[in-house]
């Protein structure tokens, strides 16, 4: 695919996901931001055409995942009337040799739990599940963020230049592709990083997009947990956000401590996804 194909990709994307398990509605501007955030490279996207019309696609983001050159599936869609023809498998069969030739060593994707047909296709291609990711969302009015004050003198301020290296050490789980530091920096949407300090020591942070209320990362220093810091950070995030709801996508299900915290502040789990990986070597 080429750069000038992007408008057609948007139209097909909207039509392909209109009847999805969770219907996806995005504006052209949001779609363009998705391209930037997830590192999509049009020349490495694959499309299926019928009568000159784009009827199926794989959007491909390029970058590194755990230090390995990786192709990320930023979206696979097929128009309803062209399903059942193994287009996803055929698109990957076309794409994988090109990725190998370009030095890509693995393919990464997420697929919604319950999308049995898609999981079956990906497994037939050699993908295997690496972890399960949960998604949470609640209206800000339903969140319980004022019940527990931080137990220590805490200062929260916006970070013009976040200390990503220090913040990374606060997280027990690896962010998903679209929530990494690199993806957060790439996204042209308005961004906000709040850092929490206790006597000038950095003890926590939250990185989010105020327009949508989407939290990309949240972390607290291991020695300062269970003292209300994460609650205080999210409370300040809500105050500075323009969104009506708070959203956390792709939280590693294996971290039960994080899940318990999110449930305690009344963030509701609404979706689970499987993160899947295909080695190309």
Phi, psi and omega in degrees: 000156180240168184305321183286356176278349187304316178303321178292324178298318180300312182299317180291322179302311181298316181291323183290328184259004181297329181248024182291167179308314170243103181306132183252124178236119179226147175279168177299323179295316179294324178295318178296322178292325176300317178304312183293311185299319186263008174068032183293133179244109185308323182291347177250010172273151181241140181229147174249132185240145175224117182060033180084356180260137175288120184242351179200155184201159165232121176271130186241122172260142180244142178174204178243143176229114185056038176080007183244133177304124191225144171255120182258131177279102181275003178158130173238129180216145177224133178300142185310318184286354180243014177281164181083010180246015179058036182295322180299315180295320180292324178294317178293323178299324176287321189279321188302315178301322179294320179295316179301313181299333182270003177092006177287134187252350178199158176244140183232144176202168170235142178224138184296133174297127184110343176274074188301318183298316181293316179301319179298317179296313183295321178294325179293336178275349179110002177291146173228152183285129178261327177193167177251136185242134179256149179241137184233146177201140173206147173300145184299331180291343180263353184283143179258088185240005182240004184283331184232117177279152176301138185278359178228163180294115190237136174243127179245127180216155180289139181258114177289323178230088183302145175273079187299323181298315179292318181298321182302327181288347181276348186259129178275346183238150180279129177298151174288170187310312186280358179246007179291166177304314183299317181293320179299316181292325182291327187297124181282353179294161178301135183235153179214128173240122177252133178244140179255133181237139172242109183053049177069009174262127178291120185237356179183165180201160172219135177243126185210171176249106186300329183295321184257344184078014181276123177269122180274319181214149177212127182209151178227139178308132183307329182278356185236022181278164180062031178236016175086009185289313180297320179297317179295319179296315180291326176299316178291324177299317179297320180295328182264356182269152177263358187274157179273347182222158174255137188227129173235116181256141171061058175268126183303119184296337184289342180271091184289336179295316179294317180300317179297318179297313182296321178292325182294328179267011173074028168278130187258131177286126182237354185197147173234146178229154173260127171272128185233147185228140177232108175292140181254355180273000000 
